[in-house]
């Protein structure tokens, strides 16, 4: 029993050091990545999804993203992705998530003060776009993240290729 206590403490210390290393590594810039594992796609993405994703990827500066996901999300997943709340399962929308370098989006979102330039911003590593369920039109809602995208948090999202 005496040997288990020091061994357990050693394992605990190693886990804490590993966690600190992962946190420090994730805070650094670098290539955008998606973490977690997406569910296998039951079928290919519809052509309208691929076309919309290609248009948005090009519009926001990365026509060849490192990863792309799509799905029909409802709350609570939809609310978590968009930070929109409330938790209403009747809210649903088609979602496209693109992972890459979309920092060009800053030029469309903010304007420098006269005679000034915008402050430095962290790279935009992923973007999402919402589409209506009935007509597949752009719902006018989008967002982005500066940390790696964790696809495992959204099990309804399916990978696809552009």
DRENMI-468335 format. One line per 4 residues: number of its first residue (from 0); their letters; for each residue x, y, z of N, C-alpha, C. Coordinates in nm, 2 decimals, always signed. Atoms other than C-alpha are relative to their C-alpha. Example, Ala and Ser with C-alpha at 12.3 -4.5 7.8 and 13.67 -1.06 7.14 Angstrom:
% DRENMI-468335
0	AS	+0.09 -0.12 +0.00 +1.23 -0.45 +0.78 +0.09 +0.12 +0.00 ~ -0.09 -0.11 +0.00 +1.37 -0.11 +0.71 -0.08 +0.11 +0.08
***
This chain:
% DRENMI-468335
0	XXXX	+0.08 -0.12 +0.00 +0.00 +0.00 +0.00 +0.09 +0.13 +0.00 ~ -0.09 -0.12 -0.01 +0.29 +0.24 +0.08 +0.05 +0.04 -0.14 ~ -0.05 -0.03 +0.14 +0.42 +0.21 -0.29 -0.11 +0.06 -0.08 ~ +0.11 -0.05 +0.08 +0.07 +0.30 -0.43 -0.01 +0.15 +0.01
4	XXXX	+0.02 -0.14 -0.02 +0.06 +0.64 -0.28 +0.10 +0.08 -0.08 ~ -0.09 -0.08 +0.08 +0.38 +0.77 -0.43 -0.03 -0.02 -0.15 ~ +0.03 +0.02 +0.14 +0.29 +0.61 -0.76 -0.12 +0.08 -0.05 ~ +0.12 -0.08 +0.04 -0.05 +0.77 -0.76 +0.03 +0.15 -0.01
8	XXXX	-0.04 -0.15 +0.01 +0.10 +1.11 -0.68 +0.08 +0.03 -0.12 ~ -0.08 -0.02 +0.12 +0.35 +1.07 -0.96 -0.09 +0.00 -0.13 ~ +0.10 +0.00 +0.12 +0.07 +0.98 -1.21 -0.08 +0.13 +0.00 ~ +0.08 -0.12 -0.01 -0.13 +1.28 -1.08 +0.08 +0.12 -0.05
12	XXXX	-0.09 -0.11 +0.04 +0.17 +1.52 -1.13 +0.02 -0.01 -0.15 ~ -0.02 +0.01 +0.14 +0.23 +1.38 -1.48 -0.13 +0.04 -0.08 ~ +0.13 -0.04 +0.07 -0.14 +1.43 -1.58 -0.01 +0.15 +0.01 ~ +0.01 -0.14 -0.01 -0.13 +1.79 -1.45 +0.10 +0.07 -0.10
16	XXXX	-0.10 -0.05 +0.09 +0.19 +1.86 -1.64 -0.04 -0.01 -0.15 ~ +0.05 +0.02 +0.14 +0.04 +1.71 -1.96 -0.11 +0.09 -0.03 ~ +0.11 -0.09 +0.02 -0.27 +1.91 -1.92 +0.04 +0.15 -0.02 ~ -0.06 -0.14 +0.02 -0.07 +2.24 -1.88 +0.06 +0.01 -0.13
20	XXXX	-0.07 +0.00 +0.13 +0.13 +2.15 -2.19 -0.11 +0.01 -0.11 ~ +0.10 -0.01 +0.10 -0.19 +2.10 -2.39 -0.07 +0.13 +0.00 ~ +0.06 -0.13 -0.01 -0.34 +2.42 -2.27 +0.09 +0.11 -0.06 ~ -0.10 -0.09 +0.05 -0.02 +2.61 -2.35 +0.01 -0.01 -0.15
24	XXXX	-0.01 +0.03 +0.15 +0.00 +2.45 -2.70 -0.13 +0.05 -0.07 ~ +0.13 -0.04 +0.07 -0.37 +2.53 -2.78 -0.01 +0.15 +0.00 ~ +0.01 -0.15 +0.00 -0.32 +2.90 -2.69 +0.09 +0.06 -0.10 ~ -0.09 -0.05 +0.10 -0.04 +2.93 -2.95 -0.07 +0.01 -0.13
28	XXXX	+0.05 -0.01 +0.13 -0.11 +3.04 -3.30 +0.04 -0.13 -0.08 ~ -0.04 +0.11 +0.08 -0.05 +2.80 -3.59 -0.11 -0.04 -0.09 ~ +0.10 +0.05 +0.10 -0.24 +2.60 -3.84 -0.13 -0.03 +0.07 ~ +0.13 +0.03 -0.06 -0.61 +2.57 -3.77 -0.03 -0.14 -0.01
32	XXXX	+0.04 +0.14 +0.00 -0.73 +2.23 -3.68 -0.13 -0.02 +0.07 ~ +0.12 +0.04 -0.06 -1.04 +2.05 -3.58 +0.04 -0.11 +0.10 ~ -0.03 +0.11 -0.10 -1.02 +1.84 -3.26 -0.12 -0.09 +0.01 ~ +0.11 +0.10 -0.01 -1.24 +1.54 -3.18 -0.01 -0.08 -0.13
36	XXXX	+0.03 +0.09 +0.12 -1.38 +1.29 -3.43 -0.14 +0.02 -0.04 ~ +0.13 -0.01 +0.05 -1.68 +1.36 -3.64 -0.07 -0.13 -0.02 ~ +0.07 +0.12 +0.03 -1.95 +1.10 -3.68 +0.01 -0.03 -0.15 ~ -0.01 +0.03 +0.14 -1.92 +0.91 -4.00 -0.13 +0.04 -0.08
40	XXXX	+0.11 -0.05 +0.07 -2.14 +1.06 -4.27 -0.09 -0.11 -0.06 ~ +0.09 +0.11 +0.06 -2.45 +0.85 -4.36 -0.01 +0.02 -0.15 ~ +0.01 -0.03 +0.15 -2.45 +1.01 -4.71 +0.08 +0.12 -0.03 ~ -0.07 -0.12 +0.04 -2.26 +1.26 -4.91 -0.07 +0.13 +0.03
44	XXXX	+0.06 -0.13 -0.01 -2.32 +1.63 -4.85 -0.08 +0.03 -0.12 ~ +0.08 -0.04 +0.12 -2.60 +1.76 -5.08 +0.08 +0.11 -0.08 ~ -0.07 -0.10 +0.08 -2.47 +1.97 -5.37 -0.02 +0.14 +0.04 ~ +0.02 -0.14 -0.05 -2.62 +2.29 -5.23 +0.09 +0.03 +0.12
48	XXXX	-0.09 -0.02 -0.11 -2.41 +2.24 -4.92 +0.14 +0.02 -0.05 ~ -0.13 -0.01 +0.05 -2.09 +2.19 -5.11 +0.02 +0.13 -0.08 ~ +0.00 -0.13 +0.07 -2.17 +2.49 -5.34 +0.01 +0.12 +0.10 ~ +0.00 -0.11 -0.10 -2.25 +2.72 -5.04 +0.13 +0.00 +0.07
52	XXXX	-0.13 +0.00 -0.08 -1.94 +2.61 -4.85 +0.11 +0.05 -0.09 ~ -0.10 -0.05 +0.09 -1.72 +2.67 -5.15 -0.01 +0.15 -0.02 ~ +0.02 -0.14 +0.02 -1.87 +3.02 -5.20 +0.05 +0.07 +0.13 ~ -0.04 -0.07 -0.12 -1.82 +3.11 -4.83 +0.15 -0.01 +0.03
56	XXXX	-0.14 +0.01 -0.02 -1.47 +2.97 -4.81 +0.08 +0.10 -0.08 ~ -0.07 -0.10 +0.08 -1.36 +3.18 -5.10 -0.02 +0.14 +0.04 ~ +0.03 -0.14 -0.04 -1.54 +3.49 -4.98 +0.08 +0.04 +0.12 ~ -0.07 -0.04 -0.13 -1.37 +3.48 -4.64 +0.15 -0.04 +0.00
60	XXXX	-0.14 +0.00 +0.01 -1.02 +3.40 -4.77 +0.07 -0.14 +0.01 ~ -0.07 +0.13 +0.01 -0.95 +3.02 -4.76 -0.08 -0.09 -0.08 ~ +0.08 +0.09 +0.09 -1.09 +2.84 -5.06 +0.03 -0.15 +0.01 ~ -0.04 +0.14 -0.02 -0.92 +2.52 -4.95 +0.01 -0.03 +0.15
64	XXXX	-0.01 +0.02 -0.15 -1.01 +2.48 -4.58 +0.06 -0.14 +0.03 ~ -0.06 +0.13 -0.05 -0.84 +2.20 -4.38 -0.11 -0.10 +0.04 ~ +0.11 +0.09 -0.03 -1.18 +2.06 -4.28 -0.13 +0.07 -0.03 ~ +0.13 -0.06 +0.02 -1.55 +2.11 -4.36 -0.10 -0.10 +0.06
68	XXXX	+0.10 +0.08 -0.07 -1.86 +1.99 -4.17 -0.14 +0.06 -0.04 ~ +0.13 -0.05 +0.02 -2.23 +2.01 -4.23 -0.10 -0.08 +0.08 ~ +0.10 +0.08 -0.07 -2.55 +1.90 -4.06 -0.12 +0.08 +0.03 ~ +0.12 -0.06 -0.04 -2.90 +1.98 -3.95 +0.00 +0.00 +0.15
72	XXXX	-0.01 +0.00 -0.14 -2.86 +2.10 -3.59 -0.12 +0.07 +0.06 ~ +0.11 -0.07 -0.08 -3.12 +2.19 -3.33 +0.05 +0.02 +0.14 ~ -0.05 -0.03 -0.14 -3.09 +2.31 -2.97 +0.00 -0.14 +0.07 ~ -0.10 -0.09 -0.05 -2.90 +2.24 -2.76 +0.12 +0.02 -0.08
76	XXXX	-0.13 -0.02 +0.08 -2.62 +2.19 -3.01 +0.00 +0.13 -0.08 ~ +0.00 -0.12 +0.08 -2.73 +2.48 -3.23 +0.02 +0.12 +0.09 ~ -0.02 -0.11 -0.09 -2.75 +2.71 -2.93 +0.14 +0.01 +0.05 ~ -0.14 +0.00 -0.05 -2.40 +2.60 -2.81 +0.09 +0.05 -0.11
80	XXXX	-0.08 -0.05 +0.11 -2.25 +2.66 -3.15 -0.01 +0.15 -0.02 ~ +0.03 -0.14 +0.03 -2.41 +3.00 -3.20 +0.00 +0.09 +0.12 ~ +0.01 -0.07 -0.12 -2.42 +3.10 -2.84 -0.12 +0.09 +0.01 ~ +0.12 -0.08 +0.02 -2.77 +3.21 -2.91 -0.11 -0.03 +0.11
84	XXXX	+0.10 +0.04 -0.09 -2.97 +3.02 -2.65 -0.14 +0.02 -0.07 ~ +0.03 +0.08 -0.12 -3.25 +2.95 -2.55 +0.00 -0.15 -0.04 ~ +0.00 +0.15 +0.03 -3.26 +2.57 -2.53 -0.14 -0.04 -0.05 ~ +0.13 +0.03 +0.06 -3.55 +2.51 -2.76 +0.02 -0.10 -0.11
88	XXXX	-0.03 +0.10 +0.11 -3.53 +2.18 -2.96 -0.08 +0.03 -0.13 ~ +0.07 -0.03 +0.12 -3.78 +2.32 -3.21 +0.08 +0.10 -0.09 ~ -0.09 -0.09 +0.08 -3.51 +2.57 -3.33 +0.10 -0.10 -0.07 ~ -0.10 +0.09 +0.07 -3.31 +2.40 -3.61 +0.04 +0.08 -0.13
92	XXXX	-0.05 -0.07 +0.12 -3.10 +2.51 -3.91 +0.11 -0.09 -0.05 ~ -0.11 +0.07 +0.06 -2.86 +2.36 -4.15 +0.13 +0.08 +0.03 ~ -0.13 -0.06 -0.04 -2.50 +2.44 -4.05 +0.11 -0.05 -0.08 ~ -0.12 +0.03 +0.06 -2.18 +2.46 -4.24 +0.11 +0.05 +0.08
96	XXXX	-0.12 -0.05 -0.08 -1.85 +2.48 -4.04 +0.12 -0.03 -0.09 ~ -0.13 +0.01 +0.07 -1.52 +2.54 -4.22 +0.11 +0.03 +0.09 ~ -0.11 -0.02 -0.09 -1.19 +2.51 -4.05 +0.12 +0.03 -0.10 ~ -0.11 -0.05 +0.08 -0.89 +2.70 -4.20 +0.05 +0.13 +0.05
100	XXXX	-0.04 -0.13 -0.04 -0.75 +3.05 -4.20 -0.10 +0.10 -0.06 ~ +0.10 -0.09 +0.05 -1.04 +3.29 -4.23 +0.02 +0.14 +0.06 ~ -0.03 -0.13 -0.06 -0.87 +3.60 -4.08 -0.04 +0.12 -0.09 ~ +0.05 -0.11 +0.09 -0.97 +3.80 -4.39 -0.14 +0.05 +0.04
104	XXXX	+0.13 -0.04 -0.05 -1.31 +3.81 -4.22 +0.00 +0.12 +0.08 ~ -0.01 -0.12 -0.08 -1.18 +4.08 -3.99 -0.03 +0.12 -0.09 ~ +0.01 -0.12 +0.08 -1.17 +4.32 -4.28 -0.15 +0.03 -0.04 ~ +0.15 -0.02 +0.02 -1.55 +4.27 -4.33 -0.08 +0.03 +0.12
108	XXXX	+0.08 -0.01 -0.13 -1.64 +4.29 -3.96 +0.04 +0.13 +0.07 ~ -0.04 -0.12 -0.07 -1.45 +4.60 -3.84 +0.06 +0.10 -0.09 ~ -0.06 -0.10 +0.08 -1.34 +4.93 -3.97 +0.09 +0.08 +0.09 ~ -0.09 -0.08 -0.08 -1.04 +5.12 -3.85 -0.05 +0.15 +0.01
112	XXXX	+0.03 -0.14 -0.02 -1.08 +5.47 -3.71 +0.07 +0.08 -0.10 ~ -0.07 -0.08 +0.10 -1.00 +5.75 -3.95 +0.15 +0.02 +0.04 ~ -0.15 -0.02 -0.02 -0.62 +5.77 -3.98 +0.06 -0.11 +0.08 ~ -0.06 +0.10 -0.08 -0.57 +5.46 -3.78 -0.01 -0.14 -0.06
116	XXXX	+0.01 +0.13 +0.05 -0.54 +5.09 -3.83 -0.05 -0.09 +0.11 ~ +0.05 +0.09 -0.10 -0.71 +4.80 -3.65 +0.11 -0.06 +0.08 ~ -0.10 +0.07 -0.08 -0.53 +4.64 -3.36 +0.02 -0.14 -0.05 ~ -0.03 +0.14 +0.04 -0.37 +4.30 -3.42 -0.11 -0.09 +0.06
120	XXXX	+0.10 +0.09 -0.05 -0.62 +4.02 -3.39 +0.05 -0.15 -0.02 ~ -0.05 +0.14 +0.02 -0.57 +3.64 -3.34 -0.06 -0.06 -0.13 ~ +0.05 +0.05 +0.12 -0.62 +3.43 -3.65 -0.14 -0.07 +0.02 ~ +0.13 +0.07 +0.00 -0.98 +3.31 -3.72 +0.02 -0.14 -0.06
124	XXXX	-0.03 +0.14 +0.04 -0.95 +2.93 -3.73 -0.12 -0.07 -0.05 ~ +0.12 +0.07 +0.05 -1.31 +2.84 -3.81 -0.11 +0.10 -0.01 ~ +0.12 -0.08 +0.02 -1.63 +2.99 -3.93 -0.12 -0.09 -0.01 ~ +0.12 +0.08 +0.02 -1.99 +2.87 -3.93 -0.11 +0.09 -0.07
128	XXXX	+0.10 -0.07 +0.07 -2.29 +2.97 -4.15 -0.13 -0.08 +0.02 ~ +0.13 +0.07 -0.02 -2.66 +2.89 -4.09 -0.09 +0.02 -0.13 ~ +0.09 +0.00 +0.12 -2.91 +2.80 -4.37 -0.14 -0.05 +0.04 ~ +0.14 +0.04 -0.03 -3.29 +2.77 -4.36 -0.02 -0.14 -0.03
132	XXXX	+0.04 +0.14 +0.02 -3.44 +2.43 -4.34 -0.09 -0.02 -0.12 ~ +0.10 +0.01 +0.11 -3.71 +2.49 -4.60 +0.06 +0.03 -0.13 ~ -0.05 -0.05 +0.13 -3.53 +2.67 -4.88 +0.15 -0.01 -0.02 ~ -0.15 +0.01 +0.00 -3.16 +2.62 -4.79 +0.06 +0.13 -0.03
136	XXXX	-0.06 -0.14 +0.03 -3.11 +3.00 -4.82 +0.09 +0.04 +0.12 ~ -0.09 -0.05 -0.11 -2.84 +3.17 -4.62 -0.09 +0.07 +0.10 ~ +0.08 -0.06 -0.10 -3.00 +3.25 -4.29 +0.05 +0.13 +0.06 ~ -0.05 -0.13 -0.05 -2.79 +3.56 -4.24 +0.08 -0.01 +0.13
140	XXXX	-0.07 +0.01 -0.12 -2.63 +3.42 -3.93 +0.13 -0.08 -0.02 ~ -0.13 +0.06 +0.01 -2.26 +3.34 -3.91 +0.08 +0.03 +0.13 ~ -0.09 -0.02 -0.11 -1.98 +3.32 -3.65 +0.13 -0.06 -0.03 ~ -0.14 +0.05 +0.02 -1.62 +3.23 -3.60 +0.06 -0.03 +0.13
144	XXXX	-0.07 +0.03 -0.12 -1.37 +3.10 -3.35 +0.15 +0.02 -0.02 ~ -0.14 -0.02 +0.00 -1.01 +3.18 -3.27 +0.08 -0.12 +0.06 ~ -0.06 +0.13 -0.05 -0.94 +2.84 -3.10 -0.04 -0.11 -0.09 ~ +0.03 +0.12 +0.08 -0.94 +2.50 -3.26 -0.15 -0.04 +0.02
148	XXXX	+0.14 +0.04 +0.00 -1.29 +2.37 -3.35 -0.01 -0.14 +0.05 ~ +0.02 +0.13 -0.06 -1.40 +2.07 -3.14 -0.13 -0.06 -0.06 ~ +0.11 +0.06 +0.07 -1.62 +1.87 -3.38 -0.08 -0.10 +0.09 ~ +0.06 +0.10 -0.09 -1.69 +1.61 -3.11 -0.11 +0.06 +0.08
152	XXXX	+0.11 -0.06 -0.08 -1.91 +1.86 -2.93 -0.13 +0.01 -0.08 ~ +0.12 -0.01 +0.09 -2.15 +1.85 -3.23 -0.01 -0.13 -0.07 ~ +0.01 +0.13 +0.06 -2.22 +1.48 -3.30 -0.08 +0.00 -0.13 ~ +0.08 +0.00 +0.12 -2.47 +1.57 -3.57 +0.07 +0.05 -0.12
156	XXXX	-0.07 -0.05 +0.12 -2.21 +1.74 -3.79 +0.07 -0.12 -0.07 ~ -0.07 +0.10 +0.08 -2.07 +1.53 -4.07 +0.11 +0.06 -0.09 ~ -0.11 -0.06 +0.08 -1.74 +1.58 -4.26 -0.04 -0.01 -0.15 ~ +0.01 +0.01 +0.15 -1.73 +1.65 -4.63 +0.12 +0.07 -0.06
160	XX	-0.11 -0.05 +0.07 -1.48 +1.75 -4.89 -0.04 +0.11 -0.09 ~ +0.02 -0.10 +0.10 -1.46 +2.07 -5.09 +0.09 -0.02 -0.12
***
